[in-house]
Amino acid sequence: MEAYFDNSATTKPKGEVVDIMLKSLTDYYGNPSSLHKKGVEVEKLVKEARKQLAKSLYAKPEEIIFTSGGTEANNLAILGTIKSKKREGRKIITTKIEHPSVLNVYKTLENEGYEVVYLRIDEYGMISIDELKENLTDDTILVSIMHVNNEVGTIQPIEEIGKILKKLKKRPTFHVDAIQSFGKIKISPQKIGIDLLSVSAHKVHGPKGVGVLYIKKGTKIQPIVFGGSQETGIRSGTENVPGILGFGAAVSDFNNKIEEHIEYIKNFREKFKEKILAQVKDIKVNGHETCHAPHILNISFSGIRGEVLLHYLEQYNIYVSTGSACSSNKKSSQSHVLKSMKLTNEQIEGAIRFSFSYTNKMEEMDYAIEKIKNSVEELRMIIKR
Ligand SMILES: Cc1ncc(COP(=O)(O)O)c(C=O)c1O
């Protein structure tokens, strides 16, 4: 038996995704910019994938810009905005718990003289709307807030933020990193008043290395990559056709079944939480009790290092994470998210993130919980000796 509970790090590509990607390497290998029919047939397929992405975000196809992943989408959103608003101000508002593909951009901007306000979060991983309001001034050019936190799953109040920003006379650009919420929470950027929104294919059973930046029509943004003017000049470079078609296939599947998938993972997480709390002693669930994503469950195991438990579980083909795989770079450093939530050192060190998908089976849950229970008991015994 295998229990892959690291779906926030990445997901297994679906069969349809692999099929179309393979076909794009063997048959549809033309360049979508070529004028002959080999190019035109690929251009049509890319157009269809774009349509599927647009549908998933209740957007227009021309608002969908393909990138090399979530990281580039976030970089483009931030750097592209500040480039286009050079004369309007130098203040940016974000949170302390963003992904490194956002936080590390701000580090470089701070060195260039930009003022970056990092909103604090409470013990549940939630920002304060009052703190946001206090910081909104006329020279704020960008507000960039993640939708779902990748480590603890807390959902930020982006609808409320959208409403607040809409009322401002000088409205900053609103960017949302929706990489962890896409496919797990229905989201319409246009309705909320989001100008820029990042998503990534490999979190939704698509391939790695392809993402999208949704850019609301009329939003001021400049490119950060220059070349042959693909993607309406916002993101030059010959398109990653296998990736884009794979992304399209992943999304067209969930466009039809999203409600079903959400219901399934919600129920899966609740059952998992109930069972693990009942069977494993001295554990604490981290994150928000109600405002949490349906697929992420972060738990601190007292007296055990999360990393040790992670490797212990590997022998049973149970795969989990200590934090964010994309941010940790396999080095063990303390989570900036759990630190910001003011967890104790023991709770931070003992944290494990379980992240589920609708592809996980109930028997995997039962298998994993039994092994986790035994492993935790064994490890605690070893430590006691
Ligand atoms: C919240 C969040 N933002 C950005 C990224 C980066 O996306 P990608 O791996 O597609 O570059 C991740 C990946 O884990 C993420 O969880």
The ligand as a Tripos MOL2 file, in Angstrom:
@<TRIPOS>MOLECULE
LIG
   16    16     1     0     0
SMALL
NO_CHARGES

@<TRIPOS>ATOM
      1 C1          1.5980   29.1600   -2.2720 C.3       1 LIG1
      2 C2          2.5950   28.8140   -3.3180 C.ar      1 LIG1
      3 N1          3.0630   29.7760   -4.1300 N.ar      1 LIG1
      4 C3          3.9540   29.5100   -5.0980 C.ar      1 LIG1
      5 C4          4.4420   28.2360   -5.3120 C.ar      1 LIG1
      6 C5          5.4280   27.9910   -6.4110 C.3       1 LIG1
      7 O1          4.8270   27.3640   -7.5120 O.3       1 LIG1
      8 P1          5.7110   26.5340   -8.5710 P.3       1 LIG1
      9 O2          6.1830   25.3110   -7.8780 O.co2     1 LIG1
     10 O3          4.7600   26.2360   -9.6920 O.co2     1 LIG1
     11 O4          6.8060   27.4270   -9.0000 O.co2     1 LIG1
     12 C6          4.0190   27.1970   -4.4640 C.ar      1 LIG1
     13 C7          4.5660   25.8370   -4.5710 C.2       1 LIG1
     14 O5          4.5770   25.1020   -3.6020 O.2       1 LIG1
     15 C8          3.0500   27.4990   -3.4600 C.ar      1 LIG1
     16 O6          2.5970   26.5510   -2.6350 O.3       1 LIG1
@<TRIPOS>BOND
     1     1     2 1
     2     2     3 ar
     3     2    15 ar
     4     3     4 ar
     5     4     5 ar
     6     5     6 1
     7     5    12 ar
     8     6     7 1
     9     7     8 1
    10     8     9 2
    11     8    10 1
    12     8    11 1
    13    12    13 1
    14    12    15 ar
    15    13    14 2
    16    15    16 1
@<TRIPOS>SUBSTRUCTURE
     1 LIG1         1 GROUP 0 **** ****
